[in-house]
Every structure is written in C-alpha cells, then in structure tokens.
C-alpha cells in the first residue's frame, strides 16, 4: 500500500510539474462582415486587451535551416507588423472593429496599410 501511495505521489508531482501552461485569457480572429470588409473579433476573460497588432511572417513558409542558430542570426522568419490598434474602454468581454476603418473607439496607431489579398 505504501508503495502504491508513493508511486501515486510521484506521478502527481511529475504531472503537476509538466502540466503548467500560461493561462489563456482570450481569443482573437479575423472575419468578414456582410459587405466583405475584414473585421477583427476579440473575446476575453478578465482584463481587457490594451490593443491589437496585425502582422504576418516575412516568408510564407519557415525557411529555418538545420544549422540555424537564433543567438547568432536573429529570428529565422521575423514577423512584419501590418497595423496596430489602441483599444477603448469596453464594458463587455467581446469587441470587433473593421481593419480598414476602425470604429467603436478603436484607433489605428499609424496609417492603415492596404492589404494584399495574396498575403496570408
């Protein structure tokens, strides 16, 4: 019985040590409204987001060679910022706004770029 209790305790400790993750507080996505405009949609729990950043990877596929050294080379496929938006105070835990014409208090931090439909 002691052996079984000891194994169970070791298993619980191992599971607890390896099962830790950063808590997910929300989700973000891109959708299309009834007129075909790109829309950012958000839902969260707790503290609302300060803003939203839209970016894409520099290369469509990961070009990382087997000999890649991130300490010497920097990121293999760096993100390219497309747009950043500042959030207003929101009473609910959901929000949405058009990418090209933010409303409902959302503000673009810089000029909104035109997006290339071929870039995903």
Secondary structure, 3 states (H helix, E strand, C coil): CHHHHHHHHHHHHHHHHHCCCCCCCEEEEEEECCCCCEEEEEEECCCCCCEEEEEEECCCCCCCCCCCCHHHHCCCCCEEEEEEEECCCCCCCEEEEECCCCCCCCEECCCCCCCCCCCC
